[in-house]
Amino acid sequence: MTNDEMKPGRFLRWQQARRTAARIAAHLASGGKVVVGTHTRATLYSGRHAELFRATRFGLYVRSGKRWECIDYCAIRLIPNRRPKPDRPVEDEEP
Protein backbone atom coordinates (compact mmCIF):
# COMPACT_ATOMS: atom_id res chain seq x y z
CA MET A 1 0.00 0.00 0.00
CA THR A 2 1.39 3.38 -0.92
CA ASN A 3 0.80 6.70 0.77
CA ASP A 4 -1.56 7.72 -2.05
CA GLU A 5 -3.78 4.69 -1.35
CA MET A 6 -4.17 5.46 2.36
CA LYS A 7 -7.23 7.27 3.64
CA PRO A 8 -6.45 10.89 4.43
CA GLY A 9 -6.83 11.68 8.11
CA ARG A 10 -7.19 8.07 9.20
CA PHE A 11 -5.28 8.76 12.44
CA LEU A 12 -6.71 12.26 12.88
CA ARG A 13 -9.10 11.34 15.69
CA TRP A 14 -6.31 9.64 17.65
CA GLN A 15 -3.95 12.57 17.14
CA GLN A 16 -6.57 15.08 18.29
CA ALA A 17 -7.38 12.92 21.34
CA ARG A 18 -3.70 12.68 22.30
CA ARG A 19 -3.26 16.43 21.93
CA THR A 20 -6.34 17.19 24.05
CA ALA A 21 -5.36 14.61 26.70
CA ALA A 22 -1.87 16.14 26.92
CA ARG A 23 -3.34 19.64 27.34
CA ILE A 24 -5.70 18.37 30.06
CA ALA A 25 -2.88 16.52 31.89
CA ALA A 26 -0.59 19.56 31.78
CA HIS A 27 -3.36 21.86 32.97
CA LEU A 28 -4.31 19.58 35.87
CA ALA A 29 -0.63 19.19 36.83
CA SER A 30 -0.28 22.97 37.05
CA GLY A 31 -3.15 23.16 39.54
CA GLY A 32 -5.98 24.10 37.20
CA LYS A 33 -9.39 22.52 36.85
CA VAL A 34 -11.16 21.02 33.83
CA VAL A 35 -14.89 21.15 33.13
CA VAL A 36 -16.33 18.55 30.75
CA GLY A 37 -19.83 19.60 29.73
CA THR A 38 -22.63 17.94 27.84
CA HIS A 39 -26.08 19.29 27.10
CA THR A 40 -27.43 17.99 30.40
CA ARG A 41 -24.58 18.22 32.90
CA ALA A 42 -21.08 19.49 33.56
CA THR A 43 -18.42 17.68 35.58
CA LEU A 44 -15.50 19.42 37.28
CA TYR A 45 -12.16 17.58 37.44
CA SER A 46 -9.15 18.64 39.53
CA GLY A 47 -5.57 17.40 39.78
CA ARG A 48 -6.47 14.23 41.63
CA HIS A 49 -8.57 13.14 38.61
CA ALA A 50 -5.68 13.30 36.11
CA GLU A 51 -5.51 9.52 35.65
CA LEU A 52 -9.17 9.36 34.62
CA PHE A 53 -8.46 10.65 31.09
CA ARG A 54 -7.31 8.37 28.27
CA ALA A 55 -6.61 8.91 24.58
CA THR A 56 -7.10 5.93 22.27
CA ARG A 57 -7.27 5.61 18.52
CA PHE A 58 -11.05 5.76 18.87
CA GLY A 59 -11.08 9.09 20.72
CA LEU A 60 -10.76 10.78 24.10
CA TYR A 61 -12.30 8.97 27.06
CA VAL A 62 -12.91 9.69 30.73
CA ARG A 63 -13.49 7.10 33.43
CA SER A 64 -16.99 7.05 34.91
CA GLY A 65 -17.38 4.30 37.47
CA LYS A 66 -16.41 1.08 35.70
CA ARG A 67 -17.03 2.50 32.22
CA TRP A 68 -15.03 4.69 29.86
CA GLU A 69 -17.16 7.41 28.29
CA CYS A 70 -16.24 9.16 25.06
CA ILE A 71 -15.88 12.93 25.46
CA ASP A 72 -14.84 13.77 21.91
CA TYR A 73 -17.88 15.92 21.24
CA CYS A 74 -18.24 17.42 24.72
CA ALA A 75 -17.31 20.96 25.61
CA ILE A 76 -13.99 20.97 27.49
CA ARG A 77 -13.05 24.12 29.40
CA LEU A 78 -9.75 24.65 31.16
CA ILE A 79 -10.18 26.81 34.24
CA PRO A 80 -6.97 28.45 35.50
CA ASN A 81 -5.85 28.25 39.09
CA ARG A 82 -6.91 31.44 40.84
CA ARG A 83 -4.31 33.23 42.82
CA PRO A 84 -5.28 34.08 46.38
CA LYS A 85 -6.09 37.71 46.99
CA PRO A 86 -3.58 39.52 49.15
CA ASP A 87 -4.70 40.24 52.68
CA ARG A 88 -5.70 43.80 53.29
CA PRO A 89 -4.09 45.43 56.30
CA VAL A 90 -6.50 46.02 59.15
CA GLU A 91 -6.74 49.69 60.00
CA ASP A 92 -6.61 50.64 63.65
CA GLU A 93 -9.86 52.05 64.90
CA GLU A 94 -9.76 55.18 67.02
CA PRO A 95 -11.86 55.16 70.20
WOSULLIN-V894253 format. One record per pair of residues at least 4 apart in sequence whose ideal C-beta (glycine too) atoms are under 8 Angstrom apart, sorted by sequence separation. I is the first residue (numbers start at 1). J is the second residue. D is the distance in Angstrom with one decimal. If there is no record, write none. Layout:
i=I j=J d=D
i=I j=J d=D
//
This chain:
i=1 j=5 d=5.0
i=2 j=6 d=7.6
i=6 j=10 d=6.4
i=11 j=15 d=5.6
i=12 j=16 d=6.2
i=13 j=17 d=6.3
i=14 j=18 d=6.4
i=15 j=19 d=6.4
i=16 j=20 d=6.3
i=17 j=21 d=6.1
i=18 j=22 d=6.2
i=19 j=23 d=6.6
i=20 j=24 d=6.3
i=21 j=25 d=6.2
i=22 j=26 d=6.2
i=23 j=27 d=6.2
i=24 j=28 d=6.2
i=25 j=29 d=6.2
i=26 j=30 d=6.5
i=28 j=32 d=6.4
i=37 j=41 d=7.4
i=38 j=42 d=7.5
i=45 j=49 d=4.0
i=49 j=53 d=7.9
i=55 j=59 d=7.8
i=63 j=67 d=7.6
i=64 j=68 d=7.4
i=1 j=6 d=6.5
i=27 j=32 d=4.4
i=28 j=33 d=7.7
i=37 j=42 d=3.9
i=55 j=60 d=5.5
i=56 j=61 d=6.5
i=63 j=68 d=6.0
i=64 j=69 d=4.9
i=71 j=76 d=7.0
i=28 j=34 d=6.3
i=36 j=42 d=7.0
i=37 j=43 d=7.6
i=54 j=60 d=7.6
i=55 j=61 d=7.7
i=62 j=68 d=7.2
i=63 j=69 d=7.9
i=27 j=34 d=6.3
i=35 j=42 d=5.4
i=36 j=43 d=5.1
i=45 j=52 d=6.9
i=53 j=60 d=7.1
i=54 j=61 d=4.8
i=61 j=68 d=4.2
i=62 j=69 d=5.7
i=35 j=43 d=7.1
i=45 j=53 d=8.0
i=53 j=61 d=7.4
i=54 j=62 d=7.6
i=61 j=69 d=6.3
i=35 j=44 d=5.4
i=36 j=45 d=6.9
i=53 j=62 d=5.6
i=54 j=63 d=7.5
i=61 j=70 d=5.7
i=62 j=71 d=5.2
i=24 j=34 d=5.5
i=34 j=44 d=7.5
i=35 j=45 d=7.6
i=52 j=62 d=5.5
i=53 j=63 d=7.9
i=60 j=70 d=7.1
i=61 j=71 d=6.7
i=33 j=44 d=5.8
i=34 j=45 d=4.6
i=52 j=63 d=4.2
i=59 j=70 d=5.1
i=60 j=71 d=5.4
i=33 j=45 d=6.6
i=51 j=63 d=8.0
i=58 j=70 d=7.6
i=59 j=71 d=7.9
i=60 j=72 d=5.5
i=33 j=46 d=5.3
i=59 j=72 d=4.2
i=54 j=68 d=6.7
i=34 j=49 d=8.0
i=31 j=47 d=6.4
i=28 j=45 d=7.0
i=45 j=62 d=7.8
i=28 j=46 d=6.9
i=29 j=47 d=6.8
i=28 j=47 d=4.8
i=28 j=49 d=7.1
i=29 j=50 d=6.8
i=28 j=50 d=4.5
i=25 j=50 d=5.8
i=24 j=50 d=7.8
i=36 j=62 d=6.4
i=25 j=53 d=6.8
i=24 j=53 d=5.4
i=21 j=53 d=5.3
i=21 j=54 d=7.0
i=21 j=55 d=3.9
i=20 j=55 d=7.2
i=36 j=71 d=5.4
i=38 j=74 d=5.4
i=18 j=55 d=4.5
i=37 j=74 d=6.1
i=38 j=75 d=7.7
i=17 j=55 d=3.9
i=36 j=74 d=5.2
i=37 j=75 d=4.3
i=17 j=56 d=6.8
i=21 j=60 d=5.9
i=36 j=75 d=7.4
i=37 j=76 d=7.8
i=17 j=57 d=8.0
i=20 j=60 d=5.4
i=35 j=75 d=7.8
i=36 j=76 d=5.6
i=37 j=77 d=7.1
i=14 j=55 d=7.0
i=35 j=76 d=7.3
i=14 j=56 d=7.0
i=17 j=59 d=5.2
i=34 j=76 d=6.6
i=35 j=77 d=4.5
i=14 j=57 d=4.1
i=17 j=60 d=4.1
i=34 j=77 d=7.2
i=13 j=57 d=7.1
i=14 j=58 d=7.7
i=16 j=60 d=7.8
i=34 j=78 d=5.9
i=35 j=79 d=6.3
i=13 j=58 d=7.1
i=14 j=59 d=7.9
i=33 j=78 d=7.9
i=34 j=79 d=7.1
i=11 j=57 d=7.1
i=13 j=59 d=5.7
i=32 j=78 d=5.9
i=33 j=79 d=4.4
i=32 j=79 d=5.9
i=32 j=80 d=5.4
i=33 j=81 d=7.7
i=32 j=81 d=5.1
i=31 j=81 d=4.0
i=27 j=78 d=4.8
i=30 j=81 d=6.8
i=24 j=76 d=7.2
i=24 j=78 d=7.5
i=17 j=72 d=7.0
i=23 j=78 d=7.2
i=20 j=76 d=6.8
i=13 j=72 d=7.3
//
